[in-house]
Amino acid sequence: QVHLVESGGGLVQPGGSLRLSCAATRSSDSIYTMSWHRQAPGKERELVAAMSSTETTYYADSVKGRFTISRDNAKNMVYLQMNSLKSGDTAVYYCNARNEKAPSYAYWGQGTQVTVSS
């Protein structure tokens, strides 16, 4: 079981930056791929960035070069640094943990709102 809590969302002007954090608590030593997803109003949830336990990363084309995912395993934290934000980045951002040896076991946080507007 994994419990995830996101923080760091808010209102930012276009071109600005935000850093999202995800605090994870877990009851086992299973290894997880950590990822960030987002869902804008009226749209499906989409994968934004992911990092495996071996630190292999994936980024959606729409955020490449602007967003950076990182993790601190000692602190059980995952971060998403978001730079050069655009209005199209406005969404609720969710943290996800997926068990790498049992992928059907995946957990979600409650989400944090990011609004990019002038």
C-alpha positions as CSV (number, residue, x, y, z in Angstrom):
1,Q,0.0,0.0,0.0
2,V,1.3,3.5,-0.9
3,H,-0.2,6.8,0.2
4,L,0.7,9.8,-1.9
5,V,0.2,13.5,-1.0
6,E,0.9,16.2,-3.6
7,S,1.7,19.9,-2.9
8,G,3.0,23.0,-4.6
9,G,0.3,23.9,-6.9
10,G,-1.1,27.3,-7.4
11,L,-1.6,30.3,-9.7
12,V,1.3,31.4,-11.8
13,Q,1.6,33.8,-14.8
14,P,2.6,32.5,-18.2
15,G,6.3,32.0,-18.4
16,G,6.6,31.4,-14.7
17,S,7.7,28.3,-12.7
18,L,6.3,26.0,-10.1
19,R,7.7,23.0,-8.3
20,L,5.3,20.2,-7.4
21,S,6.1,17.8,-4.6
22,C,4.8,14.3,-3.9
23,A,5.3,12.7,-0.5
24,A,5.0,8.9,-0.5
25,T,4.5,6.6,2.5
26,R,4.5,2.9,1.9
27,S,4.2,-0.3,3.9
28,S,6.7,-2.5,1.9
29,D,10.0,-2.3,0.2
30,S,8.5,-2.8,-3.3
31,I,10.0,-0.7,-6.0
32,Y,7.9,1.8,-7.9
33,T,8.0,3.8,-11.0
34,M,6.9,7.3,-10.0
35,S,5.0,9.6,-12.4
36,W,3.1,12.8,-12.8
37,H,-0.2,13.0,-14.7
38,R,-2.6,15.9,-15.3
39,Q,-6.2,16.4,-16.2
40,A,-7.6,19.5,-17.6
41,P,-11.4,20.3,-17.5
42,G,-13.2,18.3,-20.1
43,K,-10.1,16.3,-21.0
44,E,-8.7,12.8,-20.2
45,R,-6.0,12.4,-17.7
46,E,-2.6,12.3,-19.4
47,L,0.9,11.2,-18.5
48,V,3.3,14.1,-18.2
49,A,6.5,12.6,-16.8
50,A,7.8,9.4,-15.3
51,M,10.9,8.1,-13.6
52,S,11.6,4.5,-13.0
53,S,13.5,3.1,-10.0
54,T,16.6,3.1,-12.2
55,E,16.0,6.7,-13.0
56,T,15.0,6.2,-16.6
57,T,12.8,9.1,-17.5
58,Y,9.9,9.8,-19.9
59,Y,8.4,13.1,-20.8
60,A,5.3,13.9,-22.9
61,D,6.3,15.9,-26.0
62,S,4.3,18.8,-24.8
63,V,6.5,19.3,-21.7
64,K,9.9,18.2,-23.0
65,G,12.6,20.8,-22.3
66,R,10.3,22.6,-19.8
67,F,9.5,20.1,-17.1
68,T,11.9,17.9,-15.0
69,I,11.0,15.0,-12.9
70,S,13.2,13.9,-10.0
71,R,13.0,11.7,-7.0
72,D,14.7,11.5,-3.6
73,N,14.3,7.9,-2.5
74,A,15.8,8.5,1.0
75,K,13.0,11.0,1.6
76,N,10.4,9.1,-0.4
77,M,9.7,12.3,-2.4
78,V,9.1,12.9,-6.0
79,Y,9.2,16.4,-7.7
80,L,8.1,18.0,-10.9
81,Q,9.9,21.2,-11.7
82,M,7.8,23.1,-14.2
83,N,9.4,26.1,-16.1
84,S,8.1,28.3,-18.9
85,L,4.6,27.5,-18.0
86,K,1.8,28.0,-20.5
87,S,-1.9,28.4,-20.2
88,G,-2.3,24.9,-21.7
89,D,-0.5,23.5,-18.6
90,T,-3.5,24.4,-16.5
91,A,-4.8,21.2,-14.9
92,V,-5.0,19.2,-11.8
93,Y,-1.7,17.4,-11.4
94,Y,-1.6,13.9,-9.9
95,C,1.2,11.8,-8.5
96,N,1.2,8.1,-9.3
97,A,3.2,5.2,-8.0
98,R,3.2,1.9,-10.0
99,N,4.8,-1.3,-8.6
100,E,7.4,-2.3,-11.1
101,K,7.1,-6.1,-10.4
102,A,3.3,-6.0,-10.1
103,P,2.1,-3.2,-12.4
104,S,-1.6,-3.7,-11.6
105,Y,-0.8,-2.2,-8.2
106,A,-0.8,1.5,-8.8
107,Y,-1.7,4.3,-6.5
108,W,-2.8,7.9,-6.9
109,G,-2.6,11.1,-4.9
110,Q,-5.5,13.5,-4.4
111,G,-4.1,16.0,-6.9
112,T,-3.0,19.6,-6.8
113,Q,-4.4,22.4,-9.0
114,V,-2.0,24.3,-11.3
115,T,-3.5,27.4,-13.0
116,V,-1.4,29.4,-15.5
117,S,-3.1,32.7,-16.1
118,S,-2.3,36.4,-16.3
